[in-house]
Amino acid sequence: MEIVAVSQAASDSRPRVSRAIVRFVKTESAGGVVMMTAAAIALIVANTPLRQAYQDLWYTYAGLAVGDWTLKMSLLHWVNDGLMAVFFFVVGLEIKREILVGELASVRRAALPVVAALGGAVLPAFLYWLFNRGGPYVAGWGVPMATDIAFAVAILALLGSRAPLWIKTFVTALAIADDLMAVLVIAIFYSGDINLTALAWAGGAVAVLFVLNRAGVQRPLAYVIPTLFAWYFVYQSGIHATIAGVACAAMIPAGRRRGRDPNDAELSQSLELATSSLHEFESQLEDDWEAKDRREDALVELADEAHESSATLYLMEHAIHPWVAFLVLPVFAFANAGIAIPNVALADLLGHPLPLGIIVGLFVGKQLGITGFTWLAVRLGLGSLPEGASWRTLWGGAALAGIGFTMSIFIASLAFIEPEALQLAKIGIIVGSLASAIVGILVLRSSAPSPADTGVDVS
């Protein structure tokens, strides 16, 4: 059995990937650069005289009040519980798309990245536990499990041809499987006391989404209000509110708006309109303005028809994804990366079991877990790398998977209530992520391209 990160053409073994993957990587890479900038600004501000103003901003309370009903949280909580629910909604859409039609669509295609993600989650958690077992910080074992897909893909894109397309696709699929495991960990281990009444109301809201899906409702706006209700009641239930985003995303229709039957009248009409628009475009080859206008009109008609025929999941993911990449995640980074670096010796700081466990988990655990579990899967015949792909390139991708910024900080905020512990955790995340990024870049830059490493670059 052969499992590859991307499809290969028989003639030249070059990887071929869908335009969806290309668009995804481009959005994630650009968004990752913006998020890096926001994190850097926050880190600088938190170590200047503006530190107090920065902290006061995020602990300012804001909310809604209607009669006796109120919903108030600090701005930091609005970011972590509200805006991040939008992020998790997009994560849910991506997971569903990948399971239905993407790299996780079959056991054959999913085995290698899923096994790699499992190794990259279990070993870091175990290493953290070794450093903190029996101590007051053991609850943070989930922090080094996560991979920040935006940061990792951004660095892969910036590396250009040194990061071949197959490793970009592999790391993306691995990170999506990693996100699914992180969601399960948050739901099971990092939720509070359960309010069953609120949870039942949340279940009712999700059931409404399910009914809309089964009824064939395709308008994205129809799913917004039930999703907001689901978020509110999940927030009240004691389960972290971001889980509502993933649950609601699972209810979004992923099938085509038109039927799959070639004899379907509406589908036939759609195909005829598309064919007519293409013929009109091809027939206007002159360079005069009228011909150019007719070509533009034909393209607009074709684009409109494609939009009308698109699945609701596709429309929502592509409408929301840029907002998440360029607004939600940068705001999260700016709100959470403002760490006041303590005036103590670095050796003393890194000798503390909390940050040390996170650093070792992200830097050592991710590399050994992903590379080792992938090697084991290949040895057991569960899959294989693309022909000619180098293990050194895989090692570089595994190192970049040790960048755990967004999800790691998010889990740390759930695991640690004490500000001092949370600060130590954030320091460990930043140091571990930075070390992983440096090693990943050095390994990939020093890797000699192999036959599988010559695919089309999407950076």
Buried (B, 14 or more C-beta within 10 A) or exposed (E): EEBBBBEBEEEEBBBEBBEBBBEBBBBBBBBBBBBBEBBEBBBEBBBEEEEEEBBEBBEEEEEEEEEEEEBEBBBBBBBBBBBBBBBBBBBBBBBBBBBEBBBBEEEEBBBBBBBBBBBBBBBBBBBBBEBBEEEEBBBBBBBBBBBBBBBBBBBBBBBEEBBBBBBBBBBBBBBBBBBBBBBEBBBEEBBEEEBEEBBEBBBEBBEBBEEBBEEEBBEBEBBEEBBBBBBBBBBBBBBBBBBBBBBBBBBBBBBBBBBEEEEEEEBBEBBEBBEBBBEBBEEBEEEEEEEEEBBEBBBEBBEEBEEEBBBBBBBBBBEBBEBBBBBBBBBBBBBBBBBBEEEEEEEEBEEBBBBBBBBBBBBBBBBBBBBBBBBEBBEEEBBBBBEBBBBEBBBBBBBBBBBBBBBBBBBBBBBBEEEEBBBBBBBBBBBBBBBBBEBBBEBBEEBEEBBBBBBEBBB
